[in-house]
């Protein structure tokens, strides 16, 4: 899930916390570590092919990734994956670009789909088609369609989904009870605004806290029937009535009615955790956050429901995004094969079960109902089913031929609306003009 668009190129996530790595083979991207180097040297001395993997994630997520990496390494002796964690998804992309330019790129990387598409168009990512065609176990139907977005118009498979994410509503159970609110009554954002007023009237500082940034605002616009581009892909529509109405509502609730607020700033994902803490500590009635927040939430204090429609004339359609695994074209053949083998391992049913149970992110496989552990977990933890259900009616952000300039313009507009209180019409008109100019240039119009 967050800050301006180099981060926006990620679109997900869009979704998700300040990170530090752990595990015997994890290193800092900025400085590395002797422990990681020793692990790699040991693997090399044993004859295994070293595969360097860069990724980011929340505090819990980075630990779980490392556990899966360690399990993969222990499961065979042909390949050895070493890991480098980044502060967030933005840093991953920035440092990857520098590493590519300096011919020191890793072999495998975790990216947002949009970011991966930009790099694929620059021919720096490997086409995985040859690997899947040679793999008798590969089955495209085992991946959820909404998350399988790593194939371009020419059939190049530049990424395989690692996990899905979508933003849901987490409400403070006591706050809702104190204000006399039935969570099942929240069918629209208008309903949520009314609930937020009641919660504030009941003595809480804020009724609700939308997560800072463009993503949640895009969700609300999509749930008001908005589109980013025209059907023919030549016009940017981000200042249409649907966009303006949705964003102006949020501006009003934050700045005029003062029943909502957003936290911003700080280091890394500090603002994200501050928002979460407000819901957990009873400062706010709840917040809009990532499915991946579930690992860090106390569900005796909060509960989860899906994002609603904007109003009674619309339907819920927040973004459903995938974080994807891509292989760098600059890697050697053996490293590419090793990276592919790890991708298979990470997206296996057993690894996806481990991943989603520990982190709350949405599994990317269609056959999770065949895993007894996962089914038992969902039965005992109903909040885990909320983002999965929401993803089935989520929106997919369209391919952006500008390389992210549309989302960048939206990010700037979101800051103006949420933080400065500038009218949605003014902010989005400016964003549309900037984005349309970028699109015209990209299309040669």
Secondary structure, 3 states (H helix, E strand, C coil): CCCCCCCHHHCCCCCCCCCCCCCCCEEECCCCCHHHHHHHHHHHHCCCEEEEEEECCCHHHHHHHHHHHHHHHHHCCCEEEEEEECCCHHHHHHHHHHHHHCCCCCCEEEEEHHHHHHHHHCCCECCCHHHHHCCCCCCHHHECHHHCCCECCCCCECCEEEEEECEEEEEEHHHHHHCCCCHHHCCEHHHHHHHHHHHHHCCCCECEECCCCHHHHHHHHHCCCCCCECCCCCCECCCCHHHHHHHHHHHHHHHHCCCECCCCCCCCCHHHHHHHHHHHCCCECEEEEEHHHHHHCCCCCEEEECCCECCCCCCCCCECEEEEEEEECCCCHHHHHHHHHHHHHHCCHHHHHHHHHHHCCECCECCHHHCHHHHHHHHHCCHHHHHHHHHCCCECCCCCCCCCHHHHHHHHHHHHHHHHCCCHHHHHHHHHHHHHHHHHHHHCC
